[in-house]
Amino acid sequence: MHFEDWSEEVFEYLARESGLSEVRDEHWLVIRFLRSFFAYNRRAPLHRQLKEGTNMSLLELEALFPGGLKTGARRMAGLPNPKTC
């Protein structure tokens, strides 16, 4: 999927598919931050930037998404894999 093809419906589908039974405001905060940061910088935020942008700890962020940040949140946000992957 390309970044531009993403929609909130895609997120909700991927969340259900990944086993996320309930999408809460915290999930939307992270997803919207990831997408906004990527749209501006054309790369995903570093963990430090994600923590600062959401006011959440790394443990809280990792626990929100099945698969953690890399295979969970980034995938659900429609971010492409880094060029090194």
One Martini backbone bead per residue (centre of mass of N, CA, C, O) as a GRO file, in nm:
protein
   85
    1MET     BB    1   0.099   0.035   0.020
    2HIS     BB    2   0.039   0.361  -0.011
    3PHE     BB    3   0.028   0.643   0.162
    4GLU     BB    4  -0.213   0.772  -0.017
    5ASP     BB    5  -0.417   0.508   0.025
    6TRP     BB    6  -0.496   0.581   0.293
    7SER     BB    7  -0.736   0.519   0.563
    8GLU     BB    8  -0.942   0.483   0.826
    9GLU     BB    9  -1.056   0.214   0.722
   10VAL     BB   10  -0.787   0.074   0.695
   11PHE     BB   11  -0.709   0.088   0.987
   12GLU     BB   12  -0.952  -0.070   1.101
   13TYR     BB   13  -0.891  -0.328   0.947
   14LEU     BB   14  -0.598  -0.375   1.051
   15ALA     BB   15  -0.672  -0.385   1.346
   16ARG     BB   16  -0.853  -0.632   1.336
   17GLU     BB   17  -0.649  -0.822   1.194
   18SER     BB   18  -0.438  -0.785   1.449
   19GLY     BB   19  -0.637  -0.785   1.726
   20LEU     BB   20  -0.775  -0.510   1.767
   21SER     BB   21  -1.067  -0.460   1.948
   22GLU     BB   22  -0.995  -0.150   2.035
   23VAL     BB   23  -1.033   0.186   1.941
   24ARG     BB   24  -0.859   0.452   2.065
   25ASP     BB   25  -0.740   0.762   2.114
   26GLU     BB   26  -0.443   0.667   2.135
   27HIS     BB   27  -0.428   0.543   1.855
   28TRP     BB   28  -0.494   0.797   1.693
   29LEU     BB   29  -0.262   0.968   1.792
   30VAL     BB   30  -0.038   0.793   1.673
   31ILE     BB   31  -0.130   0.774   1.379
   32ARG     BB   32  -0.141   1.081   1.324
   33PHE     BB   33   0.150   1.139   1.392
   34LEU     BB   34   0.285   0.954   1.188
   35ARG     BB   35   0.156   1.083   0.934
   36SER     BB   36   0.243   1.374   0.978
   37PHE     BB   37   0.544   1.329   0.994
   38PHE     BB   38   0.576   1.189   0.720
   39ALA     BB   39   0.458   1.412   0.538
   40TYR     BB   40   0.687   1.619   0.620
   41ASN     BB   41   0.967   1.411   0.626
   42ARG     BB   42   0.964   1.125   0.475
   43ARG     BB   43   0.958   0.987   0.768
   44ALA     BB   44   0.992   0.831   1.045
   45PRO     BB   45   0.996   0.850   1.365
   46LEU     BB   46   1.157   0.856   1.629
   47HIS     BB   47   1.109   0.754   1.937
   48ARG     BB   48   1.153   1.029   2.068
   49GLN     BB   49   0.947   1.180   1.887
   50LEU     BB   50   0.702   1.006   1.960
   51LYS     BB   51   0.702   1.061   2.262
   52GLU     BB   52   0.679   1.373   2.239
   53GLY     BB   53   0.418   1.380   2.044
   54THR     BB   54   0.237   1.191   2.271
   55ASN     BB   55   0.315   1.162   2.575
   56MET     BB   56   0.466   0.875   2.570
   57SER     BB   57   0.586   0.585   2.632
   58LEU     BB   58   0.736   0.320   2.494
   59LEU     BB   59   0.565   0.109   2.643
   60GLU     BB   60   0.291   0.225   2.569
   61LEU     BB   61   0.323   0.215   2.263
   62GLU     BB   62   0.383  -0.090   2.229
   63ALA     BB   63   0.111  -0.188   2.379
   64LEU     BB   64  -0.110  -0.079   2.174
   65PHE     BB   65   0.026  -0.277   1.952
   66PRO     BB   66   0.022  -0.528   1.760
   67GLY     BB   67   0.369  -0.549   1.701
   68GLY     BB   68   0.398  -0.271   1.777
   69LEU     BB   69   0.549  -0.026   1.594
   70LYS     BB   70   0.656  -0.154   1.334
   71THR     BB   71   0.422  -0.390   1.270
   72GLY     BB   72   0.186  -0.208   1.366
   73ALA     BB   73   0.164   0.108   1.353
   74ARG     BB   74   0.301   0.155   1.080
   75ARG     BB   75   0.115  -0.023   0.916
   76MET     BB   76  -0.160   0.115   1.004
   77ALA     BB   77  -0.048   0.404   0.888
   78GLY     BB   78   0.098   0.349   0.596
   79LEU     BB   79   0.395   0.304   0.618
   80PRO     BB   80   0.678   0.258   0.485
   81ASN     BB   81   0.943   0.094   0.446
   82PRO     BB   82   1.246   0.106   0.492
   83LYS     BB   83   1.518   0.093   0.281
   84THR     BB   84   1.661  -0.137   0.471
   85CYS     BB   85   1.420  -0.368   0.425
   0.00000   0.00000   0.00000
